[in-house]
Amino acid sequence: MRKVSFAEFGGPDVLQLIDAEEPHAGPGQIRIAVRAADVNPVDWRVREGQKLAAHPLTLPSGVGLDAAGEVGAGVEGVAVGDRVFGEGSSTYAEFAVLAHWARMPEGLTFEEAAGYPCIMETALRVIGEVSVLPGQTLLVSGASGGVGSAVLQVARDRGIAVIATAGPANQEYVRGLGARATTYGDGWVERVRQLGPVDAALDLAGSGVIRELIELTGDPNKVVSIADLDASDLGVRFSGVAGSVPDALATTVDLLTRGTLHIPVEKAYPLTDAATAHIDSQAGHTRGRRVIVV
Ligand SMILES: NC(=O)c1ccc[n+]([C@@H]2O[C@H](COP(=O)([O-])OP(=O)(O)OC[C@H]3O[C@@H](n4cnc5c(N)ncnc54)[C@H](OP(=O)(O)O)[C@@H]3O)[C@@H](O)[C@H]2O)c1
């Protein structure tokens, strides 16, 4: 089968499309014919050799965590050909093994489904960790990307108000997800103040705003970051340990089935263009998701 792999850490050019043995599912796992795989920022961080403590690997290594596809033979509880989405490893490939999966709701495309697992697990985790309650206001710095899009829609479903920062091109997008919005960049703290008081804040972009988020909430315990490694030096929690992926998938299916969750796919790339997908993701301005289609 064809699979994206890298034999040394480095830039996008270390990614190669190779012929590889098909993977075999171990106990509790499932093997799928991949139809789409999500491009998460962690994929290029791992490719560069960052995050090795959280994502230990031996080279050469495959790429990718999230995928959607069709089930192969011999799995209890699902039939051959069932459409599933979930989280596994080396998902930029024709076949991959998933450790956690759920059946795709009717009407969902593989491309869209591949984008949900990791970002929904992260969104649900950080909303829980920042302890924001229905009726309160959550400030989300970096609201238009994958995790931000998920946070805004979970918050809306729970009755949590959101003030969002995003780039100029994404103001209407985040407003469409129910947030009051303003741009990041010079003067953003004052613009947020004008939108109203905030009870808690999430840093999803790692853009060096932890001090300002503490100032706006009045308490480092009311701020959580997923992207600023210096956050803990300022007394703010850095959230990096995944919660329950099966619970996140169940919540995702529930929200999708109720029609209250939709994260757009900004662009789909063929397996041969994984390096371009990484270059575009690394540029840091994804609206929703980018995916590899197989
Ligand atoms: N710790 C964890 O468990 C965990 C889990 C998942 C992701 N992450 C990390 O969290 C980050 C976000 O992930 P993602 O999948 O949501 O990424 P993504 O889809 O690539 O989105 C990146 C977003 O950052 C925004 N952005 C860029 N510069 C900004 C700035 N100066 N201020 C505010 N926002 C800015 C962009 O907004 P515009 O396009 O509107 O400019 C874009 O929407 C990545 O660094 C990723 O590695 C961590």
The ligand as an SDF file (V2000), in Angstrom:
LIG
                    3D

 48 52  0  0  0  0  0  0  0  0999 V2000
   -1.8960   20.7840   23.7930 N   0  0  0  0  0  0  0  0  0  0  0  0
   -2.7710   20.0520   23.1150 C   0  0  0  0  0  0  0  0  0  0  0  0
   -3.3080   19.0510   23.6070 O   0  0  0  0  0  0  0  0  0  0  0  0
   -3.0970   20.4560   21.7000 C   0  0  0  0  0  0  0  0  0  0  0  0
   -4.1020   19.7630   20.9810 C   0  0  0  0  0  0  0  0  0  0  0  0
   -4.4350   20.2180   19.6870 C   0  0  0  0  0  0  0  0  0  0  0  0
   -3.7590   21.3100   19.1450 C   0  0  0  0  0  0  0  0  0  0  0  0
   -2.7580   21.8940   19.8670 N   0  0  0  0  0  0  0  0  0  0  0  0
   -2.0510   23.0850   19.3460 C   0  0  0  0  0  0  0  0  0  0  0  0
   -2.9910   24.1530   19.3490 O   0  0  0  0  0  0  0  0  0  0  0  0
   -2.7620   25.0150   18.2530 C   0  0  0  0  0  0  0  0  0  0  0  0
   -4.0740   25.1650   17.4600 C   0  0  0  0  0  0  0  0  0  0  0  0
   -4.4130   23.9160   16.8510 O   0  0  0  0  0  0  0  0  0  0  0  0
   -5.4740   23.8950   15.6570 P   0  0  0  0  0  0  0  0  0  0  0  0
   -5.5860   22.4990   15.1800 O   0  0  0  0  0  0  0  0  0  0  0  0
   -6.7090   24.6300   16.0660 O   0  0  0  0  0  0  0  0  0  0  0  0
   -4.6630   24.7850   14.5720 O   0  0  0  0  0  0  0  0  0  0  0  0
   -5.1340   25.3880   13.1980 P   0  0  0  0  0  0  0  0  0  0  0  0
   -6.3930   24.7340   12.7700 O   0  0  0  0  0  0  0  0  0  0  0  0
   -3.9440   25.3790   12.3190 O   0  0  0  0  0  0  0  0  0  0  0  0
   -5.5210   26.9220   13.5430 O   0  0  0  0  0  0  0  0  0  0  0  0
   -4.5510   27.8880   13.8030 C   0  0  0  0  0  0  0  0  0  0  0  0
   -5.2990   29.1760   14.1400 C   0  0  0  0  0  0  0  0  0  0  0  0
   -4.4180   30.1110   14.7670 O   0  0  0  0  0  0  0  0  0  0  0  0
   -4.9420   31.3960   14.5070 C   0  0  0  0  0  0  0  0  0  0  0  0
   -3.9210   32.4210   14.7070 N   0  0  0  0  0  0  0  0  0  0  0  0
   -2.7840   32.6130   13.9970 C   0  0  0  0  0  0  0  0  0  0  0  0
   -2.0950   33.6470   14.5410 N   0  0  0  0  0  0  0  0  0  0  0  0
   -2.8310   34.1090   15.5900 C   0  0  0  0  0  0  0  0  0  0  0  0
   -2.6550   35.1530   16.5580 C   0  0  0  0  0  0  0  0  0  0  0  0
   -1.5600   35.9490   16.5570 N   0  0  0  0  0  0  0  0  0  0  0  0
   -3.6040   35.3300   17.5060 N   0  0  0  0  0  0  0  0  0  0  0  0
   -4.6990   34.5580   17.5470 C   0  0  0  0  0  0  0  0  0  0  0  0
   -4.9260   33.5390   16.6640 N   0  0  0  0  0  0  0  0  0  0  0  0
   -3.9970   33.3230   15.6970 C   0  0  0  0  0  0  0  0  0  0  0  0
   -5.4060   31.3400   13.0830 C   0  0  0  0  0  0  0  0  0  0  0  0
   -6.4440   32.3040   12.9330 O   0  0  0  0  0  0  0  0  0  0  0  0
   -6.6560   33.1860   11.6020 P   0  0  0  0  0  0  0  0  0  0  0  0
   -6.5950   32.2240   10.4410 O   0  0  0  0  0  0  0  0  0  0  0  0
   -8.0210   33.7700   11.8030 O   0  0  0  0  0  0  0  0  0  0  0  0
   -5.5300   34.1760   11.5500 O   0  0  0  0  0  0  0  0  0  0  0  0
   -5.8920   29.8980   12.9370 C   0  0  0  0  0  0  0  0  0  0  0  0
   -7.2920   29.8440   13.0450 O   0  0  0  0  0  0  0  0  0  0  0  0
   -1.6040   24.4060   17.4470 C   0  0  0  0  0  0  0  0  0  0  0  0
   -0.4100   25.0400   17.8770 O   0  0  0  0  0  0  0  0  0  0  0  0
   -1.5820   22.9500   17.8980 C   0  0  0  0  0  0  0  0  0  0  0  0
   -0.2910   22.3670   17.8170 O   0  0  0  0  0  0  0  0  0  0  0  0
   -2.4240   21.5070   21.1230 C   0  0  0  0  0  0  0  0  0  0  0  0
  1  2  1  0
  2  3  2  0
  2  4  1  0
  4  5  1  0
  4 48  2  0
  5  6  2  0
  6  7  1  0
  7  8  2  0
  8  9  1  0
  8 48  1  0
  9 10  1  0
  9 46  1  0
 10 11  1  0
 11 12  1  0
 11 44  1  0
 12 13  1  0
 13 14  1  0
 14 15  2  0
 14 16  1  0
 14 17  1  0
 17 18  1  0
 18 19  2  0
 18 20  1  0
 18 21  1  0
 21 22  1  0
 22 23  1  0
 23 24  1  0
 23 42  1  0
 24 25  1  0
 25 26  1  0
 25 36  1  0
 26 27  1  0
 26 35  1  0
 27 28  2  0
 28 29  1  0
 29 30  1  0
 29 35  2  0
 30 31  1  0
 30 32  2  0
 32 33  1  0
 33 34  2  0
 34 35  1  0
 36 37  1  0
 36 42  1  0
 37 38  1  0
 38 39  2  0
 38 40  1  0
 38 41  1  0
 42 43  1  0
 44 45  1  0
 44 46  1  0
 46 47  1  0
M  CHG  2   8   1  16  -1
M  END
$$$$
